[in-house]
């Protein structure tokens, strides 16, 4: 792992654990085993570092859609999406803790948010197709995404606050969200 990768890995772990606002660059440099000069060579400020981590996680989120079956019924695609994104964050809890802190944060630049939005482009297409076919309610895509994202966020918060669950079950959550958005 090169220095930059070491900084990013150390940063996401510390930021998720201690909080975005409670983690100084010096702690990140120390955890990465590098000096302050090196960290600032890669990231002139903490906001740029945070934005790079954000974009990196959003890029990894795209892997959720690698096996998206566009030829399947809308409901099946939705169920696959919901299960895949929840599983992604259960398997990467540090990503969830990091992203949860930044939901409405002004630290994330508009450019980073635009890049991040690309990770859900397939879901937007799915929702549009569902609306066109009168399978999904005729509600603005951003409102549908906000509702679905809220359900995912709530489930993950609940999941991570439980005593260790060996096999997560979110079938009921998928059904409840589907029932809320279907026409």
C-alpha positions as CSV (number, residue, x, y, z in Angstrom):
1,X,0.0,0.0,0.0
2,X,1.4,3.4,-1.0
3,X,1.5,6.4,1.3
4,X,-1.7,8.0,-0.2
5,X,-3.6,4.7,0.3
6,X,-2.3,4.4,3.8
7,X,-3.5,7.9,4.6
8,X,-6.9,7.2,3.1
9,X,-7.4,3.9,5.0
10,X,-6.2,5.4,8.3
11,X,-8.3,8.5,7.8
12,X,-11.6,6.7,7.1
13,X,-11.1,4.5,10.1
14,X,-10.3,7.4,12.4
15,X,-12.9,9.7,11.0
16,X,-15.6,7.0,11.4
17,X,-14.5,6.2,15.0
18,X,-13.7,9.6,16.4
19,X,-15.9,11.7,14.2
20,X,-15.2,14.0,11.3
21,X,-14.9,17.1,13.4
22,X,-13.0,15.5,16.3
23,X,-10.1,14.0,14.2
24,X,-7.2,16.3,13.5
25,X,-4.9,15.8,10.5
26,X,-2.1,15.1,13.0
27,X,-3.9,12.0,14.3
28,X,-4.5,10.8,10.7
29,X,-0.8,11.3,9.9
30,X,0.2,9.4,13.0
31,X,-2.1,6.5,12.3
32,X,-0.9,6.4,8.7
33,X,2.7,6.3,9.9
34,X,3.6,9.5,8.0
35,X,4.5,13.1,8.7
36,X,2.4,16.1,8.5
37,X,4.3,17.3,5.4
38,X,3.5,14.1,3.5
39,X,-0.2,14.2,4.4
40,X,-0.4,17.8,3.2
41,X,1.4,17.0,0.0
42,X,-1.5,14.7,-0.9
43,X,-4.3,16.6,0.8
44,X,-3.8,20.3,1.3
45,X,-6.7,20.3,3.8
46,X,-9.0,18.0,5.7
47,X,-12.0,18.8,3.5
48,X,-10.2,17.6,0.4
49,X,-9.2,14.4,2.2
50,X,-12.8,13.8,3.3
51,X,-14.2,14.5,-0.2
52,X,-11.7,12.0,-1.6
53,X,-12.8,9.3,0.9
54,X,-16.5,10.1,0.1
55,X,-15.9,9.8,-3.7
56,X,-14.0,6.6,-3.1
57,X,-16.8,5.0,-1.1
58,X,-19.4,6.1,-3.6
59,X,-17.2,4.5,-6.4
60,X,-17.2,1.2,-4.4
61,X,-20.9,1.5,-4.0
62,X,-21.2,1.1,-7.7
63,X,-20.1,-2.6,-7.3
64,X,-23.5,-3.2,-5.8
65,X,-25.0,-2.8,-9.2
66,X,-22.5,-5.1,-11.0
67,X,-25.0,-7.9,-11.2
68,X,-28.1,-5.7,-11.5
69,X,-30.6,-7.7,-13.7
70,X,-32.3,-5.1,-15.9
71,X,-34.3,-7.8,-17.6
72,X,-36.0,-8.8,-14.4
73,X,-39.3,-7.3,-13.1
74,X,-39.1,-3.9,-11.5
75,X,-39.9,-5.3,-8.0
76,X,-37.2,-7.9,-8.3
77,X,-34.6,-5.3,-9.3
78,X,-35.7,-3.1,-6.4
79,X,-35.4,-6.0,-3.9
80,X,-32.0,-6.8,-5.3
81,X,-30.9,-3.2,-5.0
82,X,-32.1,-2.8,-1.4
83,X,-30.6,-6.1,-0.3
84,X,-27.3,-5.3,-2.1
85,X,-26.8,-1.8,-0.7
86,X,-27.7,-2.9,2.9
87,X,-25.3,-5.9,2.6
88,X,-22.5,-3.6,1.2
89,X,-22.7,-1.4,4.3
90,X,-23.0,-4.3,6.7
91,X,-19.8,-5.7,5.2
92,X,-18.2,-2.3,5.3
93,X,-19.3,-0.8,8.7
94,X,-16.6,1.8,8.7
95,X,-18.0,3.2,5.4
96,X,-21.4,3.4,6.9
97,X,-20.2,5.2,10.0
98,X,-18.2,7.6,7.9
99,X,-21.0,8.3,5.4
100,X,-23.6,8.6,8.1
101,X,-21.8,11.6,9.5
102,X,-21.8,13.4,6.2
103,X,-25.4,13.1,5.1
104,X,-26.1,16.8,5.1
105,X,-22.6,18.1,5.7
106,X,-21.4,21.2,3.9
107,X,-17.9,19.5,3.9
108,X,-18.9,17.5,0.9
109,X,-18.5,19.6,-2.2
110,X,-21.1,19.9,-4.9
111,X,-18.7,18.2,-7.3
112,X,-18.3,15.3,-4.9
113,X,-22.0,15.0,-4.5
114,X,-22.5,14.9,-8.3
115,X,-19.9,12.2,-8.6
116,X,-21.5,10.3,-5.7
117,X,-24.9,10.6,-7.3
118,X,-23.6,8.5,-10.2
119,X,-23.5,5.5,-7.9
120,X,-27.3,5.5,-7.8
121,X,-27.9,6.3,-11.5
122,X,-29.1,2.7,-12.1
123,X,-31.6,3.0,-9.3
124,X,-32.9,6.3,-10.8
125,X,-33.3,4.5,-14.1
126,X,-35.2,1.7,-12.4
127,X,-37.5,4.1,-10.6
128,X,-38.1,6.1,-13.8
129,X,-39.0,2.9,-15.7
130,X,-41.3,1.9,-12.8
131,X,-43.0,5.2,-13.0
132,X,-43.4,5.0,-16.8
133,X,-44.9,1.5,-16.5
134,X,-47.2,2.7,-13.6
135,X,-45.6,0.2,-11.3
136,X,-44.1,2.9,-9.0
137,X,-45.9,6.0,-7.8
138,X,-45.5,9.2,-9.8
139,X,-43.3,10.9,-7.3
140,X,-40.2,12.9,-8.1
141,X,-37.1,10.7,-8.2
142,X,-35.2,12.7,-5.6
143,X,-38.1,12.3,-3.2
144,X,-38.3,8.5,-3.9
145,X,-34.5,8.3,-3.3
146,X,-34.8,10.3,-0.1
147,X,-37.5,7.9,1.2
148,X,-35.7,4.7,0.2
149,X,-32.4,6.1,1.5
150,X,-34.0,7.0,4.8
151,X,-35.3,3.4,5.2
152,X,-31.9,2.0,4.4
153,X,-30.2,4.4,6.8
154,X,-32.8,3.6,9.6
155,X,-32.3,-0.2,9.1
156,X,-28.5,0.1,9.2
157,X,-28.6,2.3,12.3
158,X,-30.8,-0.3,14.0
159,X,-28.6,-3.2,12.8
160,X,-25.4,-1.7,14.0
161,X,-26.9,-0.9,17.5
162,X,-28.0,-4.5,18.1
163,X,-26.1,-7.2,19.9
164,X,-24.2,-9.1,17.2
165,X,-26.7,-10.4,14.7
166,X,-25.3,-13.3,12.8
167,X,-27.6,-13.3,9.8
168,X,-29.2,-9.9,9.0
169,X,-32.8,-10.1,7.8
170,X,-34.2,-7.2,6.1
171,X,-37.0,-8.9,4.0
172,X,-39.7,-7.1,6.0
173,X,-38.0,-3.7,5.4
174,X,-37.8,-4.4,1.7
175,X,-41.5,-5.3,1.6
176,X,-42.5,-2.2,3.6
177,X,-40.5,0.2,1.4
178,X,-41.8,-1.5,-1.8
179,X,-45.4,-1.3,-0.5
180,X,-44.9,2.4,0.1
181,X,-43.5,3.2,-3.4
182,X,-45.5,0.9,-5.6
183,X,-48.5,2.2,-7.4
